[in-house]
Amino acid sequence: MQLRRRQDGDLAIYDDCNEIRRKIRLLQKTPGWKVTQWLRDIGNVNSNSYGRFMKASGPHGGAGNSTYYAAYIYFEKVRILEGKKKTAKRLRNEGEYAGGLPQEDRSRVWVFGPA
């Protein structure tokens, strides 16, 4: 399945990190689901990277993590295959962020100003 990509080749992400972590936690409740196999299936994501992403907090916490991008693609494909509609939050993000949410953790950005 092909998903629409931006001009730079990356997929535009419209679910924030909290939403992706919520979806992963729901997936963890599935009987027989194994995190290591799932990480391999979504693109050989490193388990340490996954752990850091799951421990992060906030809507942008972990946005630069490879788990965020790979998991978003997985959940988007599942949504399309299951014929589910986009959530209200997702539609709001599409309107606000035409090119997708920033894929950087803004909590790690330093801003300097005049003293």
TALINJO-V113298 format. One record per backbone hydrogen bond with DSSP energy under -0.5 kcal/mol. NH is the residue of the N-H (numbers start at 1). CO is the residue of the C=O. If there is no record, write none. Layout:
[[NH;CO] [NH;CO]]
This chain:
[[6;10] [9;6] [12;4] [17;59] [20;16] [21;17] [22;18] [23;19] [24;20] [25;21] [26;22] [27;23] [28;24] [29;25] [29;26] [30;27] [33;30] [38;34] [39;35] [40;36] [41;37] [42;38] [43;40] [44;39] [44;40] [45;39] [50;46] [51;47] [52;48] [53;49] [54;50] [55;51] [56;52] [62;60] [63;60] [65;62] [68;65] [69;65] [70;66] [71;67] [72;68] [73;69] [74;70] [75;71] [76;72] [77;73] [78;74] [79;75] [80;76] [81;77] [82;78] [83;80] [84;79] [91;87] [92;88] [93;89] [94;90] [95;91] [96;92] [97;93] [98;96] [100;97] [101;13] [104;102] [106;104] [108;105] [109;106]]
